Amino acid sequence: AALILTAGALGDRFGAKKIFMAGFAVFTAASLACALAPTAAILIAARAVQGLGAAVLVPNSLALLNHAYPDERERGRAVGIWAAGASLALTAGPLAGGGLIALVGWRSIFLVNLPIGLAGLWMAWRYAAETAPSPGRELDLPGQVTAIAALGCLAGAIIEAGALGVGDRWVLAGFAISAVAAALFILQERRAHQPMLPLSLFGNRMFSLTSAVGLLVNAAFYGLIFVLSLFFQQVNGWSAFATGLAFLPMMGVVLPANLLAPRAAERFGAPAVIAVGAAIAAVGCLALTGIERQTSYWAMCAQLVALGGGLGLLVPPLTSTLLGSVEKARSGIAAGVLNSTRQTGSVLGVALFGSLVSQGNAFVGGARTALVISAALLLVAAATILVGARRASV
């Protein structure tokens, strides 16, 4: 989350294809280091480098799409396919990983990234068109450092608050450093001749709206995924692999919804499709609030499908709308903003909902509260995009 903004800015400066391929190379090399790690400390360090490479991929892949498909309709469909690919990976990854660990061992889940990474590098080199670099643009190192400090300390403080408590001195220090770094970042971006993140972007209503909706949706969805994972394992006593299978109905419907969403947006408008997707997911959350310790999995399937279908509908038009709201030269940093806010939302959701649940009977009550909060966040997201888009068109 902390590096995505910088990755997007680097793509705008040097060319998205170069930075995308560099990120893929780092991710692949770090995967090999993870597989060969002799100690836990080296494994953790290699995983951190792997995360650095992954942070570079997302904003620059979207920047490449934005440049390759300047037409709004074509871009929407391309983003739908991009989202469907991500959904397929999200569905297959846990299942393949669980199977590999059970059959071969944990090192295999990193080794499998090697052929994937090499294939990705070759396809990017062979087929992706380079975006125009901006050699005259300054790197704005103070802006990058303060942004990384603000987002990194915020994420760390939120995560540790669940284990140590909000009142812990290290957690409070993390929040304080994050606030100071955020203030310095805003000051730097206002004063810089060529800021990493032009604050004027937030004067664009659709850019601001889609960023806010991304944060709300990810907080609701990924926080809920975390709670449901614990429910299946701690309450139902399922294995990690069985828990992965339990999410198949939810994640399986995301892919077709991703492909349907661009055509629906062409007909009804992106804000309407985003709002409908959020509302469908909210209905799924509310329908799950009656869960008990003895609730059958099959009684939850329809609600899980609603959650996945709603998410699948809203992500492509949300992403395409944000990319279309900025000039192409800023598509990398724009994608970085969207994905940074979404990642921050995910961390917030997991931390908040994780604090609501515990072992035993109290867990079920906490899960119900998390479901209600998720529904509320999704409905706020739906109202935000509808009302905001209407005002923007006036």
Secondary structure, 3 states (H helix, E strand, C coil): CCCHHHHHHHHHHHCHHHHHHHHHHHHHHHHHHHHHCCCHHHHHHHHHHHHHHHHHHHHHHHHHHHHHCCCHHHHHHHHHHHHHHHHHHHHHHHHHHHHHHHHCCCCHHHHCHHHHHHHHHHHHHHHCCCCCCCCCCCCCHHHHHHHHHHHHHHHHHHHHHHHHCCCCHHHHHHHHHHHHHHHHHHHHHHHCCCCCCCHHHHHCHHHHHHHHHHHHHHHHHHHHHHHHHHHHHHHCCCCHHHHHHHCHHHHHHHHHHHHHHHHHHHHHCHHHHHHHHHHHHHHHHHHCCCCCCCCCHHHCHHHHHHHHHHHHHHHHHHHHHHHHCCCHHHHHHHHHHHHHHHHHHHHHHHHHHHCCCCCCHHHHHHHHHHHHHHHHHHHHHHHHHHHHHHHHHC
